[in-house]
Amino acid sequence: MKEKLIPSKTIKEDGSIVIRNGIKNNPNNLVSSGRKPKWLKVNLLRDNSNIKDVAKLVKRENLNTVCEEAMCPNINECWSHGTATFMLLGSTCTRACKFCAVDTGNPRQKLDKSEPAKVAKSVKLMNLKYVVLTSVNRDDLTDGGALHYSDTVKKIKELNREVIVEALTPDFCGSEDSIDLLLDSGLQVFAQNVETVKRLTNKVRDPRAGYYQSLKVLSYAKESNPQIITKTSLMLGLGETDNEILETMQDIREHGVDVLTMGQYLRPTLNHLPVKRWVNPIKFKEYKILAEKLGFKEVASGPLVRSSYRADKIARIIKSN
């Protein structure tokens, strides 16, 4: 059954009505972000034998990884180090952030109950050392999908106790019960992205998200389980100032966050927010130094850095805890 098109929307095979790429066409927003600088180019050739083996396995087993679907520029580096990211809870997000190209709509509580077991099998087949679980927002579910996350972590751990599991989660609307479900699953890293500075939050993120809501979620996770590594990420190039970046890093650290990643915002389509600034690698190094001085245990900062970039580096922090 093919997807049907209706004005500005698409009806998926499961009957869900979604807005493609997460945002409606906006003729008034068609402002060019300019040419991408040279430092954003990356070699995507898979010349590593381990990467080729993983790619073949993914194709043969019909597995879905965010690494491939999002065409992540760091796929070679992460896969060669035994790290991959899986997206849970379907492909339709209930929110519509203005930086994200995930389809938005109402999944109507649809859930693949077999997904936790399938992901666990995939992790074992790919012989991963570190796995990142992420998802769309599911405000249509009472717990925001927390139980589904928890079940997936438990299934992974059943097959291999040594795998380090990171959950890059929605904010669960700040629900402490949902966060507790996840914290009790056996995961080692809890991540929730602040995304941008306070001033730009309402412009960049869905109205149901919030700067302080994300910080409170991260803070609650750390207070509830001090052994958990907490992590967040910032996109740069949306119009923030150096002072705002420093202020945001200070806020994040004051809420007990251990790990920070910072990368260049890349506009998914012309209907999304335009890039205001291309942040050069030297500037990213300066931000990294500032963050390290604030006491973060690990900082990844660079134009191509993404939320789960070389997540396996966090393993050393876990072992030292």
Secondary structure, DSSP 4 states (H G I P E B T S, - for coil): -PPEEETTEEE-TTS-EEEGGGS---GGG-----PPPGGG--------HHHHHHHHHHHHTT---HHHHTT-TTHHHHHHTTEEEEEES-SEES---TT--SEEE--TT---TTHHHHHHHHHHHTT-SEEEEEE---TTSTTTTHHHHHHHHHHHHHH-TT-EEEEE---GGG-HHHHHHHHTTT-SEEE---BS-GGGHHHHS-TT--HHHHHHHHHHHHHH-TTSEEEEEEEE-SS--HHHHHHHHHHHHHTT--EEEEEE---SSTTSPPP-----HHHHHHHHHHHHHTT-SEEEESTT--TTTTGGGGHHHHHH-
